[in-house]
């Protein structure tokens, strides 16, 4: 094949190239045969293993049967002259224009190409990569991408046929501990969750590889884009960072089907961090009462109808605080909640839609946090 691609005359003389696999009881047999023209004659050349000493003797080519297959059946792939002509033209154009590699990034033929690929992703002498799978619905780059966030660089691997979304960070050269790295990546995923309003769970992995390594995936839906842009900085407000973490935790719980944790996590996003003074109304309830109409105006009418049917005559702020937040967080005698009971699960799902809308409204209104992936400005 190398000879055919290397020379135009040889390429034009080719008739076809056939590759065969024959299944046998003790293993597979592989055959390769090339038919070409030399002048007015048509000739055949076959691949022969260097271990087949019986056909390496002088004059063996005169009696060798190019059509013989020892197995009962075989599967064959035939590559015609046009295949090699087209491929040779593409290689010539690529070399003339010095185009970058466009082959599958997971398989490179030579050690030099693999080394260049890994260096592009940040692999250095003494590297020790932490590789973590990510279960997410946020938009992800289509190709392996090295990026910077929070003063550190790490690599995003996309989900493929074999691999999951994953993140790799060089603990050694980035001078960061595994614990600090997970916190940093959680901050990154929290912002991504906020921007796309999708779940993002940092999952299992390992450390110790000298190069970044993608992680074998599970069969779940994913989102990628060819034009992926992310340019955000870590917010300086420590309280906002905690509320973003609660928000992502709520999305993760929703994705996992854990509605009680979904309710609690979203509620903590807008819960006021001050004690209720004796004789004074609860500040969180006051905020819910004020914000409810604006936060839920974009929800579907049927969502509001189900929620109103469940709460009855109980005020919105009282219902969310006592019948939802307290009921799921505590073994409340006044407002019990059985997580195995289907009507209760349905009730909490209805409330979770409202609490989620309030949480998103709170972060946007109280902190003015941008929903854009490419800008810190709203």
C-alpha positions as CSV (number, residue, x, y, z in Angstrom):
1,X,0.0,0.0,0.0
2,X,2.9,2.4,0.8
3,X,4.4,1.7,-2.7
4,X,1.0,2.4,-4.4
5,X,0.5,5.7,-2.6
6,X,4.1,6.8,-3.1
7,X,4.3,6.6,-6.9
8,X,1.8,7.9,-9.4
9,X,2.7,5.4,-12.1
10,X,2.3,2.5,-9.7
11,X,-1.0,3.8,-8.5
12,X,-2.3,4.0,-12.1
13,X,-1.2,0.4,-12.7
14,X,-3.3,-0.9,-9.8
15,X,-6.4,-2.9,-10.6
16,X,-7.5,-3.6,-7.0
17,X,-6.3,-4.5,-3.5
18,X,-8.2,-7.2,-1.5
19,X,-8.0,-7.9,2.2
20,X,-9.5,-11.1,3.6
21,X,-10.2,-12.6,7.0
22,X,-10.9,-16.3,7.2
23,X,-12.3,-17.8,10.4
24,X,-10.9,-21.1,11.6
25,X,-11.2,-23.2,14.8
26,X,-7.8,-22.3,16.0
27,X,-7.9,-18.6,15.1
28,X,-8.2,-16.2,12.1
29,X,-6.2,-16.3,8.9
30,X,-5.4,-13.0,7.1
31,X,-4.8,-12.6,3.4
32,X,-3.8,-9.6,1.3
33,X,-3.6,-9.6,-2.5
34,X,-2.9,-7.0,-5.1
35,X,-3.8,-7.2,-8.8
36,X,-1.9,-4.8,-11.1
37,X,-1.1,-4.3,-14.8
38,X,2.4,-4.5,-16.2
39,X,2.3,-3.6,-19.9
40,X,-0.4,-5.7,-21.4
41,X,-0.1,-8.4,-18.8
42,X,-2.1,-8.6,-15.6
43,X,-0.2,-9.9,-12.5
44,X,-0.9,-10.8,-8.9
45,X,1.1,-10.3,-5.8
46,X,0.1,-11.7,-2.4
47,X,1.2,-11.1,1.2
48,X,3.0,-14.1,2.7
49,X,4.1,-14.3,6.3
50,X,7.8,-14.6,7.0
51,X,6.9,-17.6,9.1
52,X,5.5,-19.5,6.0
53,X,9.0,-20.9,5.1
54,X,7.5,-23.5,2.7
55,X,6.5,-20.7,0.2
56,X,9.8,-18.8,0.6
57,X,11.9,-21.3,-1.3
58,X,13.2,-20.4,-4.8
59,X,10.5,-20.9,-7.5
60,X,7.6,-21.1,-5.0
61,X,5.9,-18.1,-6.7
62,X,5.3,-20.2,-9.8
63,X,3.1,-22.7,-8.1
64,X,1.6,-20.5,-5.4
65,X,-2.3,-20.4,-5.5
66,X,-3.3,-16.8,-5.0
67,X,-7.0,-17.7,-4.8
68,X,-6.8,-20.5,-2.2
69,X,-8.4,-19.9,1.2
70,X,-8.0,-22.7,3.8
71,X,-11.1,-21.9,5.8
72,X,-14.7,-22.8,4.7
73,X,-15.7,-19.1,4.5
74,X,-13.9,-15.7,4.5
75,X,-14.9,-12.1,4.4
76,X,-13.2,-9.8,1.9
77,X,-12.8,-6.1,1.4
78,X,-11.7,-4.9,-2.1
79,X,-10.2,-1.5,-2.6
80,X,-10.3,-0.3,-6.2
81,X,-7.9,1.9,-8.1
82,X,-10.1,5.0,-7.6
83,X,-9.8,4.7,-3.9
84,X,-6.0,5.0,-3.9
85,X,-6.0,7.7,-6.6
86,X,-8.4,9.8,-4.5
87,X,-6.4,9.1,-1.3
88,X,-3.1,9.9,-3.0
89,X,-4.5,13.3,-4.2
90,X,-5.8,14.2,-0.8
91,X,-2.4,13.4,0.8
92,X,-0.6,15.5,-1.9
93,X,-2.9,18.5,-1.2
94,X,-2.5,18.2,2.5
95,X,1.3,18.1,2.3
96,X,1.4,21.1,-0.1
97,X,-0.8,23.2,2.1
98,X,0.8,21.9,5.3
99,X,-2.7,21.1,6.7
100,X,-3.0,19.8,10.3
101,X,-4.0,16.2,11.0
102,X,-7.7,15.5,10.6
103,X,-7.6,11.9,11.5
104,X,-9.3,10.4,14.5
105,X,-7.6,12.0,17.5
106,X,-7.8,8.7,19.5
107,X,-5.5,6.8,17.1
108,X,-2.2,8.0,15.7
109,X,0.0,5.8,13.7
110,X,3.5,6.8,15.0
111,X,5.0,7.5,18.4
112,X,6.0,10.9,17.2
113,X,2.4,11.8,16.3
114,X,1.1,10.6,19.6
115,X,3.8,12.6,21.4
116,X,2.9,15.8,19.5
117,X,-0.8,15.2,20.3
118,X,-0.1,14.8,24.0
119,X,2.2,17.8,24.1
120,X,-0.5,19.9,22.5
121,X,-2.8,18.9,25.4
122,X,-0.2,19.9,28.0
123,X,1.8,16.8,28.7
124,X,5.3,17.6,30.0
125,X,8.2,15.8,31.6
126,X,7.1,14.7,35.1
127,X,3.4,15.2,34.3
128,X,0.9,13.4,36.6
129,X,-2.6,13.7,35.3
130,X,-5.8,13.4,37.3
131,X,-8.5,12.1,34.9
132,X,-12.2,12.4,35.9
133,X,-15.3,11.4,34.1
134,X,-18.1,14.0,33.8
135,X,-21.8,13.2,33.5
136,X,-23.3,16.3,32.0
137,X,-25.8,17.8,29.6
138,X,-24.0,21.1,29.1
139,X,-22.4,22.0,25.7
140,X,-19.0,20.5,25.3
141,X,-16.2,21.0,22.8
142,X,-16.2,18.5,19.9
143,X,-12.5,17.9,20.0
144,X,-10.0,17.5,22.9
145,X,-9.5,21.0,24.2
146,X,-7.0,22.5,26.5
147,X,-8.4,25.5,28.4
148,X,-7.6,27.8,31.3
149,X,-9.9,28.6,34.2
150,X,-9.1,29.9,37.7
151,X,-5.4,30.3,36.9
152,X,-5.0,26.6,35.9
153,X,-5.1,24.7,32.6
154,X,-6.9,21.4,32.1
155,X,-8.1,19.3,29.2
156,X,-11.7,18.6,28.1
157,X,-12.3,15.3,26.3
158,X,-15.6,14.9,24.4
159,X,-17.9,12.0,24.6
160,X,-17.4,9.5,21.7
161,X,-18.5,6.0,20.8
162,X,-16.1,4.6,23.4
163,X,-15.4,7.5,25.9
164,X,-17.4,9.7,28.2
165,X,-17.0,13.4,28.7
166,X,-14.0,13.8,30.9
167,X,-11.5,16.3,32.3
168,X,-7.8,15.8,32.8
169,X,-5.6,18.1,34.8
170,X,-1.8,17.9,35.4
171,X,-1.4,17.9,39.2
172,X,2.4,18.1,39.0
173,X,3.0,20.9,36.6
174,X,-0.1,22.9,37.6
175,X,1.1,22.6,41.2
176,X,-2.3,21.6,42.6
177,X,-3.4,18.8,44.9
178,X,-6.1,16.4,43.9
179,X,-8.5,17.9,46.4
180,X,-7.9,21.4,45.1
181,X,-8.2,20.2,41.5
182,X,-11.7,18.7,42.2
183,X,-12.8,21.9,43.9
184,X,-11.6,23.9,40.9
185,X,-13.3,21.6,38.4
186,X,-16.5,21.7,40.4
187,X,-16.4,25.5,40.2
188,X,-16.0,25.2,36.5
189,X,-18.9,22.8,36.2
190,X,-21.1,24.9,38.4
191,X,-20.7,27.9,36.1
192,X,-21.3,25.6,33.1
193,X,-24.5,24.3,34.7
194,X,-25.6,27.8,35.3
195,X,-25.0,28.9,31.7
196,X,-26.8,26.0,30.1
197,X,-29.2,25.2,32.9
198,X,-28.1,21.5,32.7
199,X,-26.7,19.0,35.1
200,X,-22.9,18.5,35.4
201,X,-21.6,15.8,37.7
202,X,-17.9,15.3,38.4
203,X,-17.6,11.5,38.7
204,X,-15.0,8.8,39.1
205,X,-11.4,8.7,37.8
206,X,-7.8,8.2,38.7
207,X,-4.5,9.9,38.8
208,X,-0.9,9.1,37.8
209,X,-0.9,9.1,34.0
210,X,2.0,10.9,32.3
211,X,-0.5,12.0,29.6
212,X,-4.2,13.1,29.7
213,X,-6.4,10.0,29.2
214,X,-10.1,9.9,28.2
215,X,-12.4,7.7,30.2
216,X,-14.6,4.9,28.9
217,X,-18.2,6.2,28.8
218,X,-21.6,5.0,29.7
219,X,-24.4,5.2,27.2
220,X,-26.1,8.6,27.8
221,X,-27.1,11.6,25.8
222,X,-24.7,14.4,25.2
223,X,-24.3,17.8,23.6
224,X,-21.3,19.1,21.6
225,X,-20.7,22.0,19.3
226,X,-18.0,22.6,16.7
227,X,-17.7,26.3,17.7
228,X,-17.2,26.0,21.5
229,X,-16.2,29.1,23.3
230,X,-15.8,29.5,27.1
231,X,-14.3,32.6,28.7
232,X,-15.4,33.0,32.3
233,X,-13.6,33.9,35.5
234,X,-14.3,32.5,39.0
235,X,-16.7,35.0,40.8
236,X,-15.0,36.8,43.7
237,X,-18.1,36.5,46.0
238,X,-17.6,33.4,48.2
239,X,-21.3,33.2,49.0
240,X,-22.2,33.2,45.3
241,X,-19.8,30.3,44.8
242,X,-21.6,28.3,47.4
243,X,-25.0,29.2,46.0
244,X,-23.8,28.1,42.5
245,X,-22.7,24.8,44.0
246,X,-26.1,24.3,45.5
247,X,-27.7,25.2,42.1
248,X,-25.6,22.5,40.3
249,X,-26.3,20.1,43.1
250,X,-30.0,20.6,42.4
251,X,-29.6,20.0,38.7
252,X,-27.6,16.9,39.5
253,X,-30.2,15.6,41.8
254,X,-32.9,16.2,39.2
255,X,-30.9,14.2,36.6
256,X,-30.4,11.4,39.1
257,X,-34.2,11.4,40.0
258,X,-33.6,12.4,43.6
259,X,-36.4,14.9,44.0
260,X,-36.0,15.4,47.7
261,X,-32.4,16.5,47.3
262,X,-33.5,18.6,44.3
263,X,-35.9,20.5,46.5
264,X,-33.4,21.0,49.3
265,X,-30.6,22.1,47.0
266,X,-32.6,24.6,45.0
267,X,-34.1,26.0,48.2
268,X,-30.6,26.6,49.7
269,X,-29.8,28.8,46.7
270,X,-32.1,31.6,47.8
271,X,-32.4,30.8,51.5
272,X,-31.4,33.9,53.6
273,X,-28.5,33.4,55.9
274,X,-29.8,35.2,58.9
275,X,-31.8,34.1,61.9
276,X,-35.5,35.1,62.3
277,X,-35.8,37.5,65.1
278,X,-38.5,36.9,67.6
279,X,-41.7,38.5,66.5
280,X,-40.3,39.2,63.0
281,X,-41.3,37.4,59.7
282,X,-38.8,34.9,58.2
283,X,-36.6,36.8,55.6
284,X,-36.6,33.9,53.2
285,X,-40.4,33.7,53.2
286,X,-40.6,37.4,52.6
287,X,-38.4,37.2,49.6
288,X,-40.4,34.3,48.2
289,X,-43.6,36.2,48.5
290,X,-42.1,39.2,46.7
291,X,-40.3,37.3,44.0
292,X,-42.8,34.5,43.2
293,X,-44.8,36.2,40.4
294,X,-41.7,37.5,38.5
295,X,-39.7,34.2,38.9
296,X,-42.5,32.0,37.7
297,X,-44.0,34.1,34.9
298,X,-42.2,32.2,32.2
299,X,-43.3,28.7,33.4
300,X,-46.0,26.8,31.6
301,X,-49.5,27.4,33.0
302,X,-50.0,23.7,33.8
303,X,-47.0,23.7,36.1
304,X,-48.5,26.6,38.1
305,X,-51.9,24.8,38.1
306,X,-50.5,21.6,39.5
307,X,-48.5,23.6,42.1
308,X,-51.6,25.6,43.2
309,X,-53.7,22.4,43.4
310,X,-51.2,20.8,45.7
311,X,-50.8,23.8,48.1
312,X,-54.5,24.6,48.3
313,X,-55.1,27.6,50.4
314,X,-51.6,27.6,52.0
315,X,-49.6,30.7,51.1
316,X,-46.8,30.1,48.6
317,X,-44.0,31.1,50.9
318,X,-45.4,29.0,53.8
319,X,-46.0,25.9,51.6
320,X,-42.4,26.0,50.1
321,X,-40.8,26.5,53.5
322,X,-42.7,24.1,55.7
323,X,-44.3,21.6,53.4
324,X,-41.3,21.2,51.1
325,X,-38.1,22.4,52.6
326,X,-38.7,21.3,56.2
327,X,-40.6,18.2,55.1
328,X,-37.7,16.8,53.0
329,X,-34.9,18.0,55.4
330,X,-36.4,16.7,58.6
331,X,-38.6,13.9,59.9
332,X,-41.3,16.5,60.5
333,X,-44.4,15.4,62.3
334,X,-46.4,18.3,61.1
335,X,-45.4,17.9,57.4
336,X,-44.2,14.3,56.9
337,X,-42.7,13.3,53.5
338,X,-42.3,9.7,52.3
339,X,-39.8,9.5,49.5
340,X,-41.2,6.1,48.4
341,X,-44.8,7.3,48.1
342,X,-45.7,8.1,44.5
343,X,-48.2,10.9,45.3
344,X,-45.6,12.5,47.5
345,X,-43.0,12.2,44.8
346,X,-45.3,13.9,42.3
347,X,-46.1,16.7,44.8
348,X,-42.4,17.3,45.3
349,X,-41.7,17.3,41.6
350,X,-44.3,20.0,41.1
351,X,-42.8,22.1,43.9
352,X,-39.3,21.5,42.5
353,X,-40.2,23.3,39.3
354,X,-41.2,26.4,41.3
355,X,-38.2,26.3,43.6
356,X,-35.9,25.9,40.6
357,X,-37.4,29.0,39.0
358,X,-36.9,30.9,42.2
359,X,-33.3,29.8,42.5
360,X,-32.4,30.8,39.0
361,X,-34.2,34.2,39.5
362,X,-32.4,34.8,42.8
363,X,-28.9,34.3,41.3
364,X,-29.6,36.5,38.3
365,X,-31.3,39.3,40.2
366,X,-29.2,39.3,43.4
367,X,-25.8,38.9,41.8
368,X,-26.3,39.9,38.2
369,X,-24.5,36.7,37.1
370,X,-24.2,36.4,33.4
371,X,-25.7,33.3,31.7
372,X,-23.3,33.6,28.8
373,X,-20.4,31.1,28.4
374,X,-18.2,33.7,26.7
375,X,-18.6,36.8,28.9
376,X,-18.7,37.7,32.6
377,X,-20.9,40.7,31.7
378,X,-24.8,40.0,31.8
